[in-house]
Amino acid sequence: MIVRFTSLVALLYALGFILFAITLGKPAANDSARTEAAVVITGGVGRIEHGVDVLKAGQVKRLLVAGADPAVTKKDLIRRLGGSAKLVNCCVDLGSESVDTRSNAEEASRWLAKHHYRSFRLITSDWHMRRARYDFRQVLGEKYTIVPDAVRSSPRFLTLFGEYNKYVLRRLAVWLDI
């Protein structure tokens, strides 16, 4: 009986991983609802650049880069982007209070409340989107409209496997209330 149960759990885990790997987050559709703001979670290639592109296109009013290194300044960001000083100075905020996805959501919650925003684009890598959305929804509840906007990538197997495990463990932690 224990062997059968263990086999069933292992099979469900493996099927869950396969489903996770083939249903990564997608970029927001061109006809997605316009939102008031965008929140970019640092840590992946192309995330900040995509957030600035969304800002330039007028799809959002303001951008929060959550989880930025405290040593990073707007001048550093302008250099990285190759210009855009006016846009960065007026409309980009660097948040350096967060260290993980859950604290990114908490930092974003304070920033959204400060600016009285009710909707935002969540920008992160495709492989990170599912857990990011989950954490943001857990922290923010239903009071904000979240439009997921994933940055396409080509994650390695170990990246996917690690992210799947983090996602499963996070769901278990919430379910067990720990």
Beta strands, then each sheet from edge to edge (+ up, - down):
strand 1: 37-41
strand 2: 62-66
strand 3: 92-95
strand 4: 119-125
strand 5: 145-151
sheet 1: 3+ 2+ 1+ 4+ 5+
end
